[in-house]
């Protein structure tokens, strides 16, 4: 008897599962939940019951040549052909030797084959970037629209797929940089940028402007910075843009420079009783490797922000060292 699950097996001619409290009560099978339930007390006796039956009812006089039983993978409505299962059968020769042949090589069109390969490439890139399924679906839809419209003739499918993934990230509110997409793609950053502009023009769509706040949480998390450093860096970047201290600089470089500035002041952690400072200092190279920005670019933005650093930090910010002792420009 298994007391934890509440069932026992009856000995004798039959070896069946029954309720430990009501061994003679009939069991009700809930196929939807996959459970076996005691009809007397309602206790779940067994779980994970697998329904091996077909999804559709088939009658003898209506069966014909079509069997609506559930077989194969799900349909992909982005493809022109619905049935993409591989069927192996005898070849055209009538000899006794079995000559297997992949039938879908004949039935699958070149257009669908290109779509399948591109969808697979988008999925692989998304997996490397830990992107959710919603972004993959949007990127696949964008690629399908571009492919059907034949708007980017002469461009490689890999470049179009990479640009579609970049656009999908922007439209779903989780933008990635061109360098991040380029790192998981076989296409250059320049080619992805060209396809990005062409796709926006061809599909007459747009993307929201990226801000420093779009990248700050992810960059700080990858750098393993304290949450107080993240809050300070977010405030510094937003204030620098409001005061027009970094004109013409990209949000990514401004965010990286703000992280560098916030990580240099040795923030006193409020939850520590002692006045020990946090070990959150990061070099421009460390930040650049995560943000995909050259350390020279970070230093240039930092040079513009440093003279007005006192205006950029939050008013209630706890410093371990004064702002005047920030690293030289």
DOVOZA-12432 format. One line per 10 residues: number of its first residue (from 1); for each residue x, y negated, z of N, C-alpha, C, O. Coordinates in steps of 0.2 Angstrom, whole numbers, plus 5000, padded with zeros to 4 digits. Layout:
BEGIN
NUM	X/Y/Z/X/Y/Z/X/Y/Z/X/Y/Z ~ ...
//
This chain:
BEGIN
1	5004/5006/5000/5000/5000/5000/5004/4994/5000/5009/4994/5003 ~ 5002/4989/4996/5006/4983/4996/5002/4977/4999/4997/4975/4997 ~ 5004/4976/5006/5000/4971/5010/5001/4964/5007/4996/4960/5008 ~ 5006/4962/5004/5007/4955/5001/5002/4954/4996/5000/4948/4996 ~ 5001/4958/4991/4997/4957/4986/4990/4959/4987/4985/4958/4983 ~ 4988/4963/4992/4982/4965/4994/4979/4971/4990/4973/4971/4989 ~ 4983/4975/4987/4980/4981/4984/4984/4987/4986/4989/4987/4988 ~ 4981/4993/4984/4984/4999/4985/4982/5004/4980/4977/5003/4976 ~ 4986/5009/4979/4985/5014/4973/4982/5020/4976/4985/5023/4981 ~ 4976/5023/4974/4973/5028/4976/4976/5035/4974/4978/5035/4968
11	4978/5039/4979/4981/5045/4977/4976/5050/4975/4970/5049/4976 ~ 4978/5056/4971/4973/5061/4969/4974/5062/4961/4980/5061/4959 ~ 4969/5063/4958/4969/5064/4951/4970/5058/4947/4973/5058/4942 ~ 4968/5053/4950/4968/5046/4947/4973/5042/4951/4972/5042/4957 ~ 4977/5038/4947/4981/5033/4951/4979/5026/4948/4982/5024/4944 ~ 4975/5023/4952/4972/5017/4950/4973/5012/4955/4974/5013/4961 ~ 4973/5005/4953/4974/5000/4958/4967/4998/4961/4962/4998/4957 ~ 4967/4997/4967/4960/4995/4971/4962/4990/4976/4967/4989/4978 ~ 4956/4987/4979/4957/4982/4984/4958/4986/4991/4956/4991/4992 ~ 4963/4983/4995/4965/4986/5001/4959/4986/5006/4959/4990/5010
21	4955/4981/5005/4949/4980/5010/4943/4984/5008/4939/4987/5012 ~ 4942/4985/5001/4936/4988/4999/4939/4993/4993/4938/4991/4987 ~ 4941/4999/4995/4945/5003/4990/4940/5006/4985/4942/5008/4979 ~ 4933/5006/4987/4928/5009/4982/4925/5004/4978/4921/5005/4973 ~ 4926/4997/4979/4923/4992/4975/4926/4992/4968/4932/4993/4967 ~ 4922/4990/4963/4924/4989/4956/4928/4983/4956/4927/4978/4959 ~ 4932/4983/4951/4937/4977/4950/4934/4974/4943/4932/4977/4938 ~ 4934/4967/4944/4932/4963/4938/4938/4960/4935/4942/4957/4938 ~ 4939/4961/4928/4945/4958/4924/4943/4952/4921/4938/4951/4917 ~ 4947/4947/4923/4946/4940/4921/4951/4939/4915/4957/4938/4917
31	4949/4940/4909/4954/4940/4904/4957/4933/4902/4962/4932/4900 ~ 4953/4928/4904/4955/4921/4903/4961/4919/4907/4966/4916/4905 ~ 4960/4921/4914/4965/4920/4918/4971/4925/4919/4976/4924/4922 ~ 4969/4931/4917/4973/4937/4917/4974/4940/4924/4979/4942/4926 ~ 4968/4940/4927/4968/4942/4934/4963/4948/4935/4958/4949/4931 ~ 4964/4953/4940/4959/4958/4942/4957/4956/4949/4960/4955/4953 ~ 4950/4955/4949/4947/4953/4955/4942/4958/4958/4939/4961/4955 ~ 4942/4958/4965/4938/4963/4969/4931/4960/4968/4930/4954/4970 ~ 4926/4965/4966/4919/4962/4966/4916/4961/4973/4911/4958/4973 ~ 4919/4964/4978/4916/4964/4985/4918/4957/4989/4914/4954/4991
41	4924/4956/4989/4927/4950/4992/4930/4945/4988/4931/4940/4991 ~ 4931/4946/4982/4934/4941/4977/4941/4940/4978/4944/4935/4975 ~ 4945/4945/4981/4952/4944/4981/4955/4946/4975/4953/4951/4971 ~ 4960/4942/4973/4964/4944/4967/4968/4950/4968/4973/4949/4972 ~ 4967/4955/4965/4971/4961/4966/4977/4962/4961/4983/4963/4964 ~ 4976/4961/4955/4982/4961/4951/4982/4955/4946/4976/4952/4944 ~ 4987/4953/4943/4988/4947/4939/4992/4949/4933/4994/4955/4932 ~ 4992/4945/4928/4996/4946/4922/4993/4951/4918/4997/4955/4915 ~ 4986/4952/4917/4983/4957/4913/4984/4954/4905/4981/4948/4904 ~ 4987/4958/4901/4988/4956/4894/4982/4959/4890/4980/4965/4890
51	4979/4954/4886/4973/4956/4882/4977/4958/4875/4979/4953/4871 ~ 4977/4964/4873/4980/4967/4867/4975/4967/4861/4977/4969/4856 ~ 4969/4965/4862/4964/4965/4857/4965/4959/4852/4969/4955/4853 ~ 4961/4960/4847/4962/4955/4841/4958/4948/4844/4954/4949/4848 ~ 4960/4943/4840/4956/4937/4842/4949/4936/4839/4945/4933/4842 ~ 4948/4940/4834/4942/4939/4830/4938/4946/4830/4942/4951/4831 ~ 4932/4946/4830/4928/4953/4830/4928/4955/4822/4926/4950/4818 ~ 4929/4961/4821/4929/4963/4814/4924/4969/4813/4924/4974/4817 ~ 4919/4968/4809/4914/4973/4807/4916/4977/4801/4919/4975/4797 ~ 4914/4983/4801/4916/4988/4796/4914/4986/4789/4917/4987/4784
61	4907/4983/4789/4905/4981/4782/4907/4974/4780/4905/4972/4774 ~ 4911/4971/4784/4913/4964/4782/4920/4963/4782/4923/4958/4780 ~ 4924/4969/4783/4931/4968/4784/4934/4966/4777/4938/4962/4776 ~ 4933/4970/4772/4936/4969/4765/4943/4969/4765/4946/4973/4769 ~ 4947/4965/4762/4954/4964/4761/4957/4959/4766/4963/4959/4767 ~ 4953/4956/4770/4955/4950/4774/4954/4953/4781/4949/4954/4783 ~ 4960/4953/4785/4959/4954/4792/4961/4948/4796/4966/4946/4796 ~ 4956/4945/4800/4957/4939/4803/4960/4940/4810/4960/4935/4814 ~ 4963/4946/4811/4967/4947/4818/4972/4942/4818/4975/4939/4813 ~ 4974/4940/4824/4979/4935/4826/4986/4939/4824/4988/4943/4828
71	4990/4936/4819/4996/4939/4818/5001/4933/4815/4998/4928/4813 ~ 5007/4934/4816/5012/4929/4814/5012/4923/4818/5009/4922/4823 ~ 5016/4918/4816/5017/4912/4820/5011/4907/4818/5007/4908/4813 ~ 5011/4901/4822/5005/4896/4820/5007/4892/4814/5012/4892/4811 ~ 5001/4890/4811/5002/4886/4805/5005/4879/4806/5004/4876/4812 ~ 5009/4877/4801/5012/4870/4802/5008/4866/4797/5009/4867/4791 ~ 5004/4861/4799/5000/4857/4794/5004/4852/4791/5001/4849/4786 ~ 5010/4851/4792/5015/4847/4788/5018/4850/4782/5021/4847/4778 ~ 5017/4856/4782/5019/4860/4776/5013/4861/4771/5007/4861/4773 ~ 5015/4862/4764/5010/4863/4759/5007/4870/4759/5002/4871/4758
81	5011/4875/4761/5009/4882/4762/5008/4883/4769/5011/4881/4774 ~ 5002/4887/4770/5000/4889/4777/5004/4895/4780/5006/4895/4785 ~ 5004/4900/4775/5007/4906/4778/5015/4906/4776/5017/4907/4770 ~ 5019/4906/4781/5026/4906/4781/5029/4912/4783/5035/4912/4784 ~ 5025/4917/4785/5028/4923/4787/5032/4927/4782/5030/4927/4776 ~ 5037/4931/4784/5041/4935/4780/5038/4942/4779/5037/4945/4784 ~ 5037/4944/4773/5034/4950/4772/5039/4954/4767/5042/4952/4762 ~ 5040/4960/4770/5045/4965/4766/5041/4970/4763/5038/4974/4766 ~ 5042/4971/4756/5039/4976/4753/5043/4979/4747/5049/4977/4746 ~ 5040/4984/4744/5044/4987/4738/5045/4982/4733/5041/4978/4731
91	5051/4983/4729/5052/4979/4723/5048/4981/4717/5044/4986/4718 ~ 5049/4978/4711/5045/4979/4706/5047/4986/4703/5042/4989/4699 ~ 5052/4989/4704/5054/4996/4701/5049/5001/4704/5048/5001/4710 ~ 5048/5006/4700/5043/5012/4703/5048/5018/4705/5045/5023/4705 ~ 5054/5017/4706/5058/5022/4708/5057/5024/4715/5053/5021/4719 ~ 5059/5030/4717/5058/5033/4724/5062/5029/4729/5060/5029/4735 ~ 5067/5025/4727/5071/5022/4732/5067/5015/4734/5064/5012/4730 ~ 5068/5014/4740/5064/5008/4743/5068/5002/4742/5074/5002/4745 ~ 5066/4997/4738/5070/4991/4737/5067/4985/4740/5062/4982/4737 ~ 5068/4984/4746/5065/4978/4750/5066/4972/4747/5072/4970/4744
101	5061/4967/4748/5062/4961/4745/5058/4956/4749/5053/4958/4752 ~ 5061/4950/4750/5058/4945/4754/5053/4941/4750/5055/4937/4746 ~ 5046/4942/4751/5041/4939/4747/5041/4932/4748/5039/4928/4743 ~ 5042/4929/4754/5041/4922/4754/5047/4918/4751/5046/4912/4750 ~ 5052/4921/4748/5057/4918/4744/5053/4916/4737/5055/4911/4734 ~ 5048/4920/4735/5045/4918/4729/5039/4913/4730/5038/4909/4726 ~ 5036/4914/4736/5030/4910/4737/5031/4904/4740/5027/4899/4739 ~ 5037/4903/4744/5038/4897/4747/5041/4892/4742/5046/4893/4739 ~ 5038/4886/4741/5041/4881/4736/5047/4878/4739/5049/4878/4745 ~ 5051/4875/4734/5057/4871/4736/5055/4865/4740/5059/4864/4745
111	5049/4862/4740/5048/4856/4744/5047/4859/4751/5049/4855/4756 ~ 5043/4864/4752/5042/4867/4759/5049/4869/4762/5050/4868/4768 ~ 5053/4872/4758/5059/4874/4760/5064/4868/4763/5067/4869/4768 ~ 5063/4863/4759/5067/4857/4761/5064/4854/4768/5068/4852/4772 ~ 5057/4854/4768/5054/4852/4774/5056/4856/4781/5057/4853/4786 ~ 5056/4863/4780/5058/4867/4785/5065/4866/4788/5066/4866/4794 ~ 5069/4865/4783/5076/4864/4785/5077/4857/4788/5081/4857/4793 ~ 5074/4852/4786/5074/4846/4789/5071/4846/4796/5073/4843/4801 ~ 5065/4849/4797/5062/4850/4803/5066/4853/4808/5067/4852/4814 ~ 5070/4858/4806/5074/4862/4810/5080/4858/4812/5082/4858/4818
121	5083/4854/4808/5088/4849/4810/5086/4844/4815/5090/4842/4819 ~ 5080/4841/4814/5077/4836/4819/5076/4840/4826/5078/4837/4831 ~ 5074/4846/4826/5073/4849/4832/5080/4850/4835/5080/4850/4842 ~ 5085/4852/4831/5092/4853/4834/5095/4847/4837/5097/4847/4843 ~ 5094/4842/4834/5096/4835/4836/5093/4833/4843/5096/4831/4847 ~ 5086/4834/4843/5082/4832/4848/5084/4836/4855/5084/4834/4860 ~ 5086/4843/4853/5088/4847/4859/5094/4845/4862/5095/4845/4868 ~ 5099/4842/4858/5105/4840/4860/5105/4834/4864/5109/4832/4869 ~ 5100/4830/4862/5098/4823/4866/5093/4824/4871/5092/4819/4875 ~ 5091/4830/4873/5086/4831/4878/5079/4827/4877/5077/4824/4881
131	5077/4827/4871/5071/4823/4869/5065/4827/4869/5065/4833/4868 ~ 5059/4824/4871/5053/4828/4872/5050/4830/4865/5052/4828/4860 ~ 5045/4834/4866/5042/4837/4859/5038/4832/4856/5038/4832/4850 ~ 5035/4827/4859/5032/4821/4856/5036/4817/4851/5033/4815/4846 ~ 5042/4816/4853/5047/4813/4848/5048/4817/4842/5049/4814/4837 ~ 5049/4824/4843/5051/4828/4838/5045/4828/4833/5046/4828/4827 ~ 5039/4828/4835/5033/4828/4831/5032/4822/4827/5030/4822/4821 ~ 5033/4816/4830/5033/4810/4827/5038/4809/4821/5037/4807/4816 ~ 5044/4812/4823/5050/4812/4818/5048/4816/4812/5050/4814/4806 ~ 5045/4822/4814/5043/4826/4808/5038/4823/4804/5038/4824/4797
141	5033/4820/4807/5028/4816/4803/5031/4811/4799/5029/4810/4793 ~ 5036/4807/4801/5039/4802/4797/5043/4805/4792/5042/4802/4786 ~ 5046/4810/4793/5050/4813/4787/5045/4816/4782/5047/4815/4776 ~ 5040/4819/4784/5035/4821/4779/5032/4815/4775/5031/4816/4769 ~ 5031/4810/4778/5028/4804/4774/5033/4801/4769/5032/4800/4763 ~ 5040/4801/4771/5045/4799/4767/5046/4804/4761/5047/4802/4755 ~ 5046/4810/4763/5047/4816/4758/5041/4816/4753/5043/4816/4747 ~ 5035/4815/4755/5029/4815/4750/5029/4809/4746/5027/4809/4740 ~ 5031/4803/4749/5031/4797/4745/5037/4796/4740/5037/4792/4736 ~ 5042/4801/4741/5048/4800/4737/5051/4793/4736/5053/4791/4731
151	5051/4790/4742/5054/4783/4743/5061/4783/4743/5064/4778/4741 ~ 5065/4788/4746/5072/4788/4747/5075/4793/4742/5079/4797/4745 ~ 5074/4792/4736/5078/4797/4731/5085/4795/4731/5087/4790/4731 ~ 5089/4801/4731/5096/4800/4731/5099/4800/4738/5105/4801/4738 ~ 5095/4799/4743/5098/4800/4750/5097/4807/4752/5093/4810/4751 ~ 5102/4809/4756/5102/4816/4759/5097/4817/4764/5095/4812/4768 ~ 5094/4823/4764/5089/4824/4769/5091/4824/4776/5088/4822/4781 ~ 5098/4825/4778/5100/4824/4784/5101/4817/4787/5099/4816/4793 ~ 5102/4813/4782/5102/4806/4784/5095/4803/4785/5094/4799/4790 ~ 5090/4805/4781/5083/4803/4782/5081/4806/4789/5077/4803/4792
161	5082/4812/4790/5080/4816/4796/5083/4812/4802/5079/4811/4807 ~ 5089/4810/4802/5092/4806/4808/5089/4800/4809/5088/4798/4814 ~ 5088/4796/4803/5084/4790/4804/5077/4790/4806/5075/4786/4810 ~ 5074/4796/4804/5067/4797/4807/5067/4798/4814/5063/4796/4818 ~ 5072/4802/4817/5073/4803/4824/5074/4797/4828/5071/4796/4833 ~ 5078/4792/4825/5080/4786/4828/5073/4782/4829/5072/4779/4834 ~ 5070/4781/4823/5063/4777/4823/5058/4780/4828/5055/4777/4832 ~ 5058/4787/4828/5053/4790/4833/5055/4788/4840/5050/4787/4844 ~ 5061/4788/4842/5063/4787/4849/5061/4779/4850/5059/4778/4856 ~ 5062/4775/4845/5060/4768/4846/5053/4767/4847/5050/4764/4852
171	5049/4771/4843/5042/4770/4843/5039/4773/4850/5033/4771/4852 ~ 5042/4778/4852/5040/4782/4858/5042/4778/4865/5040/4781/4870 ~ 5046/4773/4864/5048/4769/4870/5054/4772/4874/5055/4770/4879 ~ 5058/4777/4871/5064/4779/4874/5069/4779/4868/5072/4784/4866 ~ 5071/4773/4867/5076/4772/4861/5083/4775/4863/5085/4775/4869 ~ 5086/4777/4858/5093/4779/4858/5097/4775/4853/5095/4772/4848 ~ 5104/4774/4854/5108/4770/4850/5110/4774/4844/5109/4780/4843 ~ 5112/4770/4839/5114/4773/4833/5120/4778/4834/5120/4783/4831 ~ 5124/4776/4839/5130/4781/4840/5128/4787/4843/5131/4792/4842 ~ 5123/4787/4847/5120/4793/4850/5117/4798/4845/5118/4804/4845
181	5113/4795/4840/5110/4799/4835/5116/4802/4831/5116/4807/4829 ~ 5121/4797/4829/5127/4799/4825/5131/4805/4828/5133/4809/4825 ~ 5131/4805/4835/5135/4810/4838/5132/4817/4838/5136/4822/4838 ~ 5126/4818/4836/5122/4824/4836/5121/4826/4828/5117/4831/4827 ~ 5123/4821/4824/5121/4822/4817/5127/4823/4813/5133/4821/4815 ~ 5127/4825/4807/5132/4826/4802/5133/4820/4798/5137/4820/4793 ~ 5129/4815/4799/5129/4809/4794/5132/4803/4798/5132/4802/4804 ~ 5135/4798/4794/5139/4793/4797/5134/4788/4800/5128/4787/4798 ~ 5136/4783/4804/5132/4778/4807/5129/4773/4802/5123/4771/4802 ~ 5133/4772/4797/5132/4767/4792/5126/4770/4788/5121/4766/4786
191	5126/4776/4786/5121/4779/4782/5114/4780/4785/5109/4779/4782 ~ 5115/4781/4792/5109/4781/4796/5105/4775/4796/5099/4774/4796 ~ 5109/4769/4797/5107/4762/4797/5104/4760/4791/5098/4757/4791 ~ 5106/4762/4785/5103/4761/4779/5097/4764/4778/5092/4761/4776 ~ 5096/4771/4779/5090/4774/4779/5085/4772/4784/5079/4771/4782 ~ 5087/4769/4789/5083/4766/4794/5079/4760/4791/5073/4760/4792 ~ 5083/4756/4788/5080/4750/4785/5075/4752/4779/5070/4749/4778 ~ 5077/4757/4775/5073/4759/4769/5067/4762/4771/5062/4761/4768 ~ 5067/4766/4777/5061/4769/4779/5056/4764/4782/5050/4765/4780 ~ 5058/4759/4786/5054/4754/4788/5050/4751/4783/5044/4749/4783
201	5054/4749/4777/5051/4745/4772/5046/4750/4768/5041/4748/4765 ~ 5048/4756/4767/5044/4761/4762/5038/4762/4766/5032/4763/4763 ~ 5038/4764/4772/5032/4766/4776/5028/4760/4779/5022/4760/4782 ~ 5031/4754/4778/5028/4747/4780/5026/4748/4788/5020/4746/4790 ~ 5031/4750/4791/5030/4751/4799/5035/4747/4802/5039/4744/4799 ~ 5035/4747/4809/5040/4743/4812/5041/4746/4819/5038/4751/4821 ~ 5046/4744/4822/5048/4746/4829/5049/4740/4834/5050/4735/4831 ~ 5048/4741/4840/5048/4736/4845/5056/4734/4846/5060/4739/4845 ~ 5057/4728/4847/5064/4726/4849/5066/4729/4855/5063/4730/4860 ~ 5073/4731/4855/5076/4735/4860/5078/4729/4865/5080/4724/4863
211	5078/4731/4872/5080/4726/4877/5085/4730/4881/5086/4736/4881 ~ 5088/4726/4886/5093/4729/4890/5090/4734/4895/5093/4739/4897 ~ 5084/4733/4897/5080/4737/4901/5079/4744/4899/5078/4749/4902 ~ 5079/4745/4892/5078/4751/4889/5083/4756/4890/5082/4762/4890 ~ 5089/4754/4891/5095/4758/4891/5098/4758/4899/5102/4763/4900 ~ 5096/4753/4903/5100/4753/4909/5099/4759/4914/5104/4761/4916 ~ 5093/4761/4915/5092/4767/4919/5096/4773/4917/5099/4777/4921 ~ 5096/4775/4910/5099/4780/4908/5107/4780/4908/5110/4784/4910 ~ 5109/4774/4906/5117/4772/4907/5119/4773/4914/5124/4776/4915 ~ 5115/4770/4919/5117/4770/4926/5117/4778/4929/5121/4780/4933
221	5112/4781/4926/5111/4788/4929/5117/4792/4926/5120/4796/4930 ~ 5119/4792/4920/5125/4795/4917/5131/4793/4920/5136/4797/4920 ~ 5132/4787/4922/5138/4785/4926/5138/4787/4933/5143/4785/4937 ~ 5132/4789/4936/5131/4791/4943/5132/4785/4947/5136/4786/4952 ~ 5129/4780/4946/5129/4774/4950/5124/4774/4955/5118/4777/4954 ~ 5125/4770/4960/5120/4769/4965/5114/4765/4962/5115/4761/4958 ~ 5108/4766/4965/5102/4763/4963/5103/4755/4964/5100/4752/4960 ~ 5106/4753/4969/5107/4746/4970/5111/4743/4965/5110/4737/4963 ~ 5116/4747/4962/5120/4744/4957/5116/4744/4950/5116/4739/4947 ~ 5111/4749/4949/5107/4748/4944/5102/4742/4944/5101/4739/4939
231	5099/4741/4950/5095/4735/4951/5099/4729/4949/5096/4724/4946 ~ 5105/4728/4952/5109/4722/4951/5111/4721/4944/5110/4716/4941 ~ 5113/4727/4940/5114/4726/4933/5108/4724/4929/5109/4720/4924 ~ 5102/4727/4931/5096/4725/4927/5095/4718/4928/5093/4714/4923 ~ 5096/4715/4934/5094/4708/4935/5100/4704/4931/5098/4698/4928 ~ 5106/4706/4931/5111/4702/4928/5110/4701/4921/5111/4696/4918 ~ 5108/4707/4918/5107/4707/4910/5101/4703/4908/5102/4699/4904 ~ 5096/4703/4912/5090/4699/4911/5091/4692/4911/5089/4688/4907 ~ 5095/4690/4917/5096/4683/4918/5101/4680/4913/5100/4675/4911 ~ 5106/4684/4911/5111/4682/4906/5107/4680/4899/5109/4676/4896
241	5102/4684/4897/5098/4683/4891/5094/4677/4892/5093/4673/4887 ~ 5091/4676/4898/5086/4670/4899/5090/4664/4899/5088/4659/4896 ~ 5096/4664/4902/5100/4658/4902/5104/4657/4895/5108/4652/4895 ~ 5104/4661/4891/5107/4661/4884/5114/4661/4885/5118/4657/4882 ~ 5117/4665/4889/5124/4665/4890/5128/4669/4885/5134/4668/4884 ~ 5124/4674/4883/5127/4679/4878/5124/4679/4871/5121/4684/4869 ~ 5124/4673/4868/5120/4673/4861/5123/4677/4856/5130/4678/4855 ~ 5119/4681/4852/5122/4685/4847/5124/4692/4849/5126/4696/4845 ~ 5124/4693/4855/5127/4700/4858/5121/4705/4858/5115/4703/4859 ~ 5122/4711/4856/5117/4716/4856/5115/4718/4863/5119/4717/4868
251	5109/4720/4864/5107/4722/4871/5111/4727/4874/5111/4728/4880 ~ 5114/4732/4870/5118/4737/4872/5124/4734/4875/5126/4737/4881 ~ 5127/4730/4872/5134/4727/4875/5132/4723/4881/5136/4723/4885 ~ 5127/4719/4881/5125/4715/4887/5124/4720/4893/5126/4718/4898 ~ 5120/4725/4892/5119/4730/4897/5125/4733/4900/5126/4734/4906 ~ 5130/4735/4895/5136/4738/4897/5140/4733/4901/5143/4735/4906 ~ 5140/4726/4899/5144/4721/4903/5141/4720/4910/5145/4719/4915 ~ 5134/4720/4910/5131/4719/4916/5132/4725/4921/5133/4724/4927 ~ 5133/4731/4919/5134/4737/4923/5142/4736/4925/5143/4737/4931 ~ 5146/4734/4921/5153/4733/4923/5153/4728/4929/5157/4729/4934
261	5150/4722/4928/5150/4717/4933/5147/4719/4940/5150/4718/4945 ~ 5141/4722/4939/5138/4725/4945/5142/4730/4949/5142/4730/4955 ~ 5146/4734/4945/5150/4739/4949/5156/4737/4952/5160/4741/4955 ~ 5158/4731/4951/5165/4728/4953/5164/4725/4960/5169/4723/4963 ~ 5158/4724/4962/5158/4719/4968/5158/4724/4975/5157/4721/4980 ~ 5158/4730/4974/5158/4734/4980/5152/4733/4985/5153/4730/4990 ~ 5147/4735/4982/5140/4734/4986/5140/4737/4993/5142/4743/4993 ~ 5138/4734/4998/5138/4737/5004/5131/4741/5005/5126/4738/5004 ~ 5131/4747/5006/5125/4751/5006/5121/4749/5012/5124/4750/5018 ~ 5115/4747/5011/5111/4745/5017/5109/4751/5022/5108/4750/5028
271	5109/4757/5019/5107/4763/5024/5113/4765/5028/5112/4770/5032 ~ 5119/4762/5027/5125/4764/5031/5126/4760/5037/5125/4754/5036 ~ 5127/4762/5042/5128/4758/5048/5134/4754/5048/5135/4749/5050 ~ 5140/4757/5045/5146/4754/5045/5146/4749/5039/5141/4749/5035 ~ 5151/4745/5038/5152/4741/5033/5156/4744/5027/5159/4740/5023 ~ 5156/4750/5026/5159/4753/5021/5156/4752/5014/5150/4751/5014 ~ 5160/4751/5009/5158/4749/5003/5157/4755/4999/5160/4760/5000 ~ 5152/4755/4994/5151/4760/4989/5156/4761/4984/5160/4756/4982 ~ 5158/4767/4982/5163/4769/4977/5160/4769/4970/5159/4774/4967 ~ 5157/4763/4968/5154/4763/4962/5157/4759/4956/5154/4757/4951
281	5164/4758/4957/5167/4754/4952/5168/4759/4946/5170/4765/4946 ~ 5167/4756/4940/5168/4759/4933/5172/4754/4929/5171/4748/4929 ~ 5176/4757/4925/5180/4754/4920/5176/4752/4914/5171/4756/4912 ~ 5178/4747/4910/5175/4746/4903/5175/4753/4899/5170/4754/4895 ~ 5180/4756/4899/5181/4762/4895/5176/4768/4897/5173/4771/4893 ~ 5175/4768/4904/5170/4773/4906/5163/4771/4904/5159/4776/4902 ~ 5162/4765/4905/5155/4763/4903/5154/4763/4895/5149/4765/4893 ~ 5159/4761/4892/5159/4762/4884/5158/4769/4882/5154/4770/4877 ~ 5161/4774/4885/5160/4781/4883/5152/4783/4883/5150/4787/4879 ~ 5149/4780/4889/5142/4782/4890/5138/4778/4885/5133/4781/4882
291	5139/4771/4885/5135/4767/4881/5136/4767/4873/5132/4764/4869 ~ 5142/4770/4871/5143/4770/4864/5146/4763/4862/5144/4761/4856 ~ 5149/4759/4866/5151/4753/4865/5159/4752/4866/5161/4755/4871 ~ 5162/4749/4862/5170/4749/4863/5171/4744/4869/5167/4740/4870 ~ 5176/4746/4873/5178/4743/4879/5180/4735/4877/5179/4731/4882 ~ 5182/4734/4871/5184/4727/4869/5177/4723/4869/5177/4717/4871 ~ 5172/4726/4866/5166/4723/4866/5163/4721/4873/5160/4716/4874 ~ 5164/4726/4877/5161/4725/4884/5165/4719/4887/5162/4715/4891 ~ 5171/4719/4886/5175/4713/4889/5173/4707/4887/5174/4702/4890 ~ 5172/4706/4880/5170/4700/4877/5163/4697/4880/5163/4692/4881
301	5158/4702/4881/5152/4700/4884/5153/4698/4891/5150/4693/4894 ~ 5157/4702/4895/5159/4700/4902/5162/4693/4902/5161/4690/4907 ~ 5167/4692/4898/5170/4685/4898/5165/4680/4897/5166/4674/4901 ~ 5160/4680/4894/5155/4675/4893/5151/4675/4900/5148/4669/4901 ~ 5150/4680/4903/5145/4680/4909/5149/4679/4915/5146/4676/4920 ~ 5155/4680/4916/5159/4679/4922/5159/4672/4925/5158/4672/4931 ~ 5160/4667/4921/5160/4660/4924/5154/4658/4927/5154/4654/4932 ~ 5148/4661/4926/5142/4660/4929/5139/4666/4933/5133/4667/4933 ~ 5143/4670/4935/5141/4676/4939/5137/4674/4945/5133/4678/4946 ~ 5138/4669/4948/5135/4667/4954/5127/4666/4953/5123/4667/4957
311	5126/4664/4947/5119/4663/4945/5115/4669/4942/5109/4670/4942 ~ 5119/4674/4941/5116/4680/4938/5114/4686/4943/5110/4689/4942 ~ 5118/4686/4949/5116/4691/4954/5109/4689/4957/5108/4683/4958 ~ 5106/4694/4960/5100/4692/4964/5101/4689/4970/5107/4689/4973 ~ 5097/4685/4972/5098/4680/4978/5099/4684/4985/5103/4682/4989 ~ 5096/4690/4985/5096/4694/4991/5101/4700/4991/5101/4705/4994 ~ 5106/4699/4986/5111/4704/4985/5116/4704/4990/5119/4698/4993 ~ 5118/4710/4992/5123/4711/4998/5130/4712/4995/5131/4717/4992 ~ 5135/4707/4996/5141/4708/4993/5146/4710/4998/5146/4709/5004 ~ 5151/4715/4996/5156/4716/5001/5162/4712/4999/5166/4711/5004
321	5163/4709/4993/5168/4704/4992/5164/4698/4988/5159/4699/4985 ~ 5167/4692/4989/5164/4687/4985/5164/4687/4978/5168/4691/4975 ~ 5159/4683/4975/5159/4684/4967/5166/4681/4964/5168/4683/4959 ~ 5169/4676/4968/5175/4673/4965/5181/4678/4965/5186/4677/4961 ~ 5180/4684/4968/5185/4689/4967/5184/4695/4962/5187/4700/4962 ~ 5179/4693/4958/5178/4698/4952/5184/4698/4948/5188/4694/4948 ~ 5185/4704/4944/5191/4705/4940/5191/4699/4935/5186/4696/4933 ~ 5197/4697/4933/5198/4691/4929/5195/4693/4922/5194/4698/4920 ~ 5194/4687/4918/5191/4688/4912/5196/4691/4907/5194/4692/4901
//
